[in-house]
Amino acid sequence: MQLTRSLPVDTLLVAPETTAPSRALYFELLDTPASEKTRASAAEYLERQLQEAAELPCDLPEDPAGLGAWIEQHTAKVGAEYQAYLDQRRAGGPRRYFSSKAHALHFLRGVAPTKLVDGAWLYGLLQRWDDARFTSLIQTYLEELGEGQPDKNHVVLYRKLLASQGCDDWQSLDDEHFVQGAIQLALAEHAERFLPEVIGFNLGYEQLPLHLLISAYELTELGIDPYYFTLHVTVDNADNGHAKKAVQGLLAAWPQVGDSEDFYRRVINGYRLNDLGASTLSVIGGFDPEQEVLRVLEKKAGVGQFVHSDYCRFDGRTVNQWLAEPQRIPAFIDTLQGRGWIKRHEDPQHSRFWQLITGEQAPMFGVFSAHEQQLIHDWIAGDWLAEQAPTRGKPHPALAQRQAQFNSRRRPAERPAKPALVAAEGQPSSDFDAEAQLLERQLAQLPSREARMHHLVPLLAPTRHHSAAGLLATRIFTGLFN
């Protein structure tokens, strides 16, 4: 493995010959998107994915004139199902998705490759910023980027969420977790070749799904900040949000000359791309606490096998000897349970192993991340956790007030003011601000709006827009675009 220097999502570049195709392409597109070899691989990948997608069912209306009614029906159906879910919860029913906080963190980690390139599929349209056909779609992309505001930029928000929960070790997930992200990054590079597919993918992605509403509700209940998800609930609305803009974008790009039937066929196939790879529900359904605990312990064993003393032995082996061979980890866990160091289905505080890894004075303090500790805690607790009469249908107290704010949130209609292109005179020089000031000076020297827009577009790329320079570039681009 080679640690890349240019990946803003702090990823590891995995050699293509040693990893699965979607994951390899995903990291290649993050690291070297301008490489002709990488772009060619992305185009070939899209062709293969589209061939697979063509075999999938599709619920879009045969006539695009019916898309407005289709959105209304979809929204009404999701709304009714969500109300039924809320009724079940108010009646004392259990959570539908997350059996524990560890389960919820497993979900956050499992969908990270997709969430960390949120909106990427629309990036290729920025080159046509002065073409009125793509105005609504470009507005959608800019809103995915939070119009340059860090607290609204979807990738910034998700990176912070992962870091806050210790879930930013997602780079080694199975290949299926990278399919959606690879598709989105590949579409970003090839909008000129796959324009109808980009529009169709956007049409599918921007519809409000039931799982988004339920996930936000249950994350709040478990004390995990759901802002990233609740923000999508508001901006994807069917009245004036991304769902409506998706249809507007399709109709605006509808061919006036040529084969409109073939155009819509390709839109439909792009729409189907949303159903490939790991989904929210498959990630949630794939949670196996014991296997996840084993995964974590096997990962730690590579370092841990060298650092334990020989003082403590289990069944004739030192801890170092147990950890030296990963295949022995399951037997080691069984031994710890047999010796009473791990007491399953009890309060984890009763387990000596748990006491070793938690608390600032614990011998193994800092060895396990917050996510890993939560996983081990909930696995040890097992049935005991379910017996603790968790609050049903009520948000975690720490987030209750904020959830109420989310529920009433409406996206403001106003656009951000156009930022100045040069810093104020006399502003002290700072390394923290040097990049932004350089960008402003570069833009101030350009002769026209067109030249400035062209200069800014690369900074709005999926790999760069969430950086400090990318956020500033997005704010300036948004001001010039509107």
N, C-alpha and C positions, 0 to 999 in steps of 0.2 A: 504494500500500500504506500501511496505517496500523499503527503499532506499538501493540498493545493493552496496557493497563496491568494487566488482571486475569487474564491467562493464566498459570497457574502452571507451564506447561510451556514458557514462553519461546517462544511461537509468534507468527507474524505473521498478522494477520487479513487475509484476501484478499477483496476485494469480490466478492459472488456473481456479478455480471454479467460478471466478467472471468475466472472460473475454472470448473472443472468442478463438478457438483452435489454429489458426495460430499465433496470437499475443502471446498467452501464451507460445507456444513451442519456438517461436523466442527468447523470453527473457530467457527461461530456457536454451536454447542452448548457449546463450551468458554468462550466469551466472554459470551454472554447466554442461558443455558439457561432462565431464567424468563420471557423474552419470549414473549408469546402468539403473535407472528408466527413466532418460531423454533420453538416447540412445535408449531404447526400444520404448519410445513414438515417437522418430524421425523415427525409422524404420516403425512403424505402420502408421505414417503420410505419409511417402513416398509411401507405398503400396496403401493407399487411393487415393493419388494424381495421381499415375500412372494409377489406374483404371479409374479415371476421364479423364485423358489425352488420354487414349486409344480410346475414343470416338471422338476425335478431328481429323480434316483433317490434312494432312501432305503433303508438297510439295517436300520432298526429293526424289531423283531418286530411282527407284526400285533396281537398280544395283549400288553398291558403286563405281564402276569404273567410273560412270558418275558424281561424286561429283565435280571434277575439272571444268567440263563444267558448272555444276549447279552454282558454285560460280561465274564464269565469267559472266553468264547470269544475276545472281542476282545483281552483282556489276554494270553491264552495265545498268540494269533497274533503279537501285537507282540513278546512275549518271545522266541518262536522265531525271528522274523526278525532281532531284534537279536543273538541269539546267533550266527546265521549270519553276520551282518555282522562280529562280533568275530572269528569264525574266519577270515574272509577277511583281516582286518587282521593277525592274528597270523601268517598265512601269507605276509605281505609285500605284500598288496594295497594299492592307493592309497586315499586318502580318497575317499569317495563324493560328498560335497557340495562341499567347498571346495578348489579347485585351488591356492589361495594364501591368505595372510592378507588380502590386499586383497579377495578374493572373500568371505571371511567378514565383513569389515567392510561390504561392500556389502549383505550379508544383514541385519546388525544395523540398518543405516540404513533398509533397505527395509521392515522390519516395525515400525519405530518407531511409526507412527501407531496401530497396534493395541496394541502393548505398553504405550504410555503412557496407555491408558485401561483397563488390565487389570482385569477384574471389574466394569466399569461397569454391565453389563446387569442386575445384581442390586440396584442401589442403590434402585430404586423400591419394593422390598419393605420397606425399613426403617420406612416409615410404619406397617407392620403388625407391629411388633416384638413385640406382645403376643398375636399370633395364632399358636397352636401349629402350625398347618399350615405355617408358613414358617420354623420354627426352624432346620432343617438348612440351608436356603438362605441365611438370614441369617448363620449361622455360616460358611458358605463365603465370603460377602462379607467378613466381618470378617477371615478368614484371608488373603484376597487383599490386604487392607490391613495384613497383618502384625500384626493386633490392636493397632496403634499403635506397634509397634517399628520404628524406621527400618531396621534391618538385615534386616527380613522383609517390609517393605512393597514390593509388587512394582513399583509405579511409581517409588518412590525408587531401588530397585535398578537399574532399567533406565535411568533418567536418569543415574545415576552411571556405568553401563557405557558409555553413549553418550559422555559427557563424557570419560571416560578414554581413549577411542579416537578422539576428534575427529570423531565421527559425528553431532553434534547439529544438522546443517544439513539436516534431513529435510523441512522445511515445503513445499518445492517439488516433491515427488515427484508422479508421475502420479496421476490421480484414482483408479485402481483400487487404489492402496495405502491409500486412505482409506475404502474401502467398509466393511470390517469395523469400524473404529473408529466410523464414523458410525452403523452399525447398533447397536453397543453403547451409544453415547450416546443414541440415539433410544429404545431400549428402556428406558434408565434414566429417561427423562422420561415414559414412557407405560405403566408396569406395570399401571395400573388398566384400561387398554384392551387390552393385549396380554399378559395374564398367562400363558395357555397357551404363547404364543410365547416368552416369557421363560424359562419352565421348559424348553421344548424346546431353545432355544439353549444354555442351561446344560448340559443333558444331553449335547449334542454337544461343547461346548467343553472339558468337564472329563474327557473320556476321554483316556487316555494315548496319544499318537501316537508312531509309530516315529521320525518326524523329530526329535522332542524329544530322544530318547536319542542319536541319531547326532549331532545338532548339538552337544550338550553334550560328547560325546567328542572331536569334531574341533576345537571351539573350544579345549578344554584342550590339545590337541596343538599348536595354533598359538600358544599362550601368551596366549590371551584368557580372562579369568576367566569361567567358565561358571555361576557361582553362581545367577544368575537362572533359568537353565534347569534346573539340578539341583534347585533348590528345588521347581520344578513337578513333577519326577519323584516326589518324596517326597509332596507334599501331594495329588497327583491319584491316589494309589494306589486300587486297587479293593477293598481290605480295609476300611479305615476312613477313607479320604480323600475328596476331592471327587467322584470318580467314583461312589462309593457314596452319598454325600449327595445327588447329583443324582437318583438313583432314589428315594431316600427322600423328597425334596422333591416329586417327581412324584406318588408314591402318597399322600402326606399331603394334597396339594391336589386329589386326584381328587374330582370332584363326586358328592355323595350324592343330589342332586336335579338333574334336568335331563338334558341330552343328553351322556352320557359319550363317545359315539362322536365327536361333533363336537369335544369337548375334546381327545381324543387326536389327531384329525386336525390340529387347530391346533398341538398339541405337535410333531407330526411336521414340520409346515411351519416351525416355529421352529427345529427341529433342522437343517433344510436350509439355513437362513440362513448356517450356518458355511461353506458351499461357495461363497459369492459373493465376488467381488473377488479381489485378489491373495492367494495362499497362500504358505506357507513354501517349497514346492517351486517355485512359479512365480517367486518372487523369486530364489531360488538359480539357477534355470535361465535367468533373464534377464540374467545377468551378461555383459557385453561389455567387456573391459578397455579396448580402444581407444576405444569410445564414451564410456566413463566418464572417461577422460583428457581427451578433447575437451570433455566437459561442464565439467570442472573448469577447464580453460584458458580456455574461453569465459567462464566466470563471472569469472575473474580479469582478463580482458582489459578489462572495463569500467573498472577503476581503473588497470590497468597501462599502458594506452595513453598516460597522461599523465606517467609518472614515469621513463621510461628516457631516457638521454642519446642523442645522435645519433652517438656514437663508433663503434658497431658497426652495420654494415649487412649484410644478407643478400639477395643477388640484387637489389641496388639499392634496397632499402627499409630504413628504420630499424625498430627493434623497435616503436616507437610506431605507425608506419604499418602494420605487420603486424597489430598488436592492435586498431587502430581499426575494423577490419571483421571481425566474427566469422566470416563465411564464408571468410575467408582463413586461419583457424587450422589447418585440416588441411594446407593447402599449406605453412604456416610450419613445421609439425612435420616434413613431408617434407624441407623445406630443411635443418632442423637435423640430420636424419639424414644427408642427403647431404653436409653439411659436417663430419660426424663429431662434432658436439656431443652427439648421442644415438646410442649404439651398442647397437642392439637385440640381445637374446639373448647379452649379455655381462654380467659383473659391473657393476652400475650405477656403481661407483666409477670405471670406465673412461670414463664419460660426463661431459663438462664441464658439461652442463646439470644433472645430478644434484649435482655438486659446488657448483653455484651456490645450490642450495635447501636443503642440509642442513648442519648444524653451526652452532655459535654464531657463528663468524666468516664464515659464508657471506654473500655479497652480498644474497641474497634470504631471509635467515633470518627466519622468522615469517610469510612470505607464504602458505605452504601448511600446512594443519592436519596432524595426525598421520595421519589417514585419507587425506588427499590425497597426502601423501608416500608412504605405503605403496602406494597405487594406482599412482603414477608409478614407484616402485621396481620393483614386480612386473611392470608393463607393459614397462619397459625390459629387465628380466632375462629375461622370456619363457622360451624353451627352456632357458636357462642355469639358471634357478631349478629346473626339473624335474630337471636333471642333478645337483643337489647332494646326491643320495641322502638325501632327508629321512627323519627317523625315522618308521618305519611302525609303526603300532599301539601306539606308546608316547606317553604324555603328555609335554608340554613339561616339562623338569626343574623349572622354577620353580613349576609347578602340580601336579606329580605327587602330592606329599603331601596337598595339599588335595583332589584328586580322590578319593583313598582315603577321606578323611573324608566326602565327599559320598556315596560309594557305601554307606557304613554308617550314614548319617544317618537318624534316625527322628524324626518330629515328636513333641515331648513332649506327654504327655496333659494335663498341668496347664495351667490357665488363668492369665493374669496376675492378680496381686493387684489388688483394687480400689484405685485411687489416691485419695489424699485430695482433698477438694473445695476445700480452701483451703491456701495455702502456709504454711509454718511461720512463726510469729511471729518477728519480728526478722530475717527474711531480707532482705538488702540489696536495694534496688531496682535494676533493670537494664533497659535498653531491650531486651536480648535476651530477657528473661523477662516483660516487661510484658504481652504478649498472653496468655500462658498464665495469669498471675496474675489478669488481668481475667476470663478465662473461668471460672476457679475461683471467683472472688468472685460472678460472676453465678449460677453453679450453686448455690452455698451459700445464696443468697437465695431460691431456688425452693422451693415448699412440698412437692413430692412427687417420687417417682421418675418418674412419668409426665411431669411438667413438665420434668424434667431431660432425659429421653430426647428429648422433642419439641424442646428447645432445641439438643441436640447433632446431630440428624439432618442439618441443612444442612451442617455441617462435615465430614460423612463423604461428601459428594458427590464424583463423579469429578474435579472440578476443584480440590478443596480438601483431600482427605484426606491428601495427601502433604506438606502444609505443616506447620509446627511446631504451629500451633493444631489442624489436622486430626488430626495424630498423637496429640496429647493428648486430643482429643475422642474418638478411636477407643479409646484405652485406657480412658477413663472409661465410654464406651458399652458396651464389652465387659464391664467389671466389673459394670455395672448389669444387663446382659442375662442373664448367666449365673447 
